[in-house]
Amino acid sequence: MTEKQLVAVTMVMGTFAADAIKGALEAAGIPAVTRGEQHSSWLFAGSGGGLGLVQVLVERERLEEAREVLAALEDDDSGDLPGS
C-alpha cells in the first residue's frame, strides 16, 4: 500500500478557523487534517491553543479540488471563515 502525500491547501490563524475549513472539505468528500495546533498552545500559553498558525492538509491528488471548495466558500458571503 502506498502512503498518500499530504500538502497544505491553506494556513490560517487559530484552530477554530482550521477546524471550520477541515469540516467544509470533509463535507465535500475531501479528507483533511490539521497540523500546527499543538505548537499554538505552547507558543501562546494560556490561550487554549487557539491563536497560532494552523495548516490544513489534503492529499496531493485532491489539492485542486480542495482549492475549488475553498474558493467557493470565499465567494459565498455566508461562508466566511474567521482567520482565513
ZIZIKA-V360996 format. One record per backbone hydrogen bond with DSSP energy under -1.0 kcal/mol. CO is the residue of the C=O (numbers start at 1). NH is the residue of the N-H. E is the energy in kcal/mol with one decimal. If there is no record, write none. Layout:
# ZIZIKA-V360996
co->(CO/CO)
nh->(NH/NH)
e->(E/E)
This chain:
# ZIZIKA-V360996
co->(5/7/10/12/14/15/16/17/18/19/20/21/22/23/24/25/26/33/35/36/37/39/40/44/52/54/55/56/56/57/58/59/60/62/63/64/65/66/67/68/69/70/71/72/76/77/81/83)
nh->(60/58/56/54/18/19/20/21/22/23/24/25/26/27/28/30/29/57/55/40/41/43/44/47/14/12/35/9/10/33/7/62/63/66/67/68/69/70/71/72/73/74/75/76/79/80/84/13)
e->(-2.9/-2.5/-2.6/-3.0/-1.7/-2.9/-1.9/-2.3/-2.7/-2.3/-2.0/-2.6/-2.6/-2.2/-1.2/-2.7/-1.6/-3.4/-3.2/-1.4/-1.2/-2.8/-1.9/-2.2/-3.2/-2.6/-2.2/-3.0/-1.2/-2.0/-2.9/-2.3/-1.6/-2.5/-2.5/-2.0/-1.9/-2.4/-2.5/-2.2/-1.9/-2.2/-1.9/-1.1/-2.4/-1.0/-1.6/-1.1)
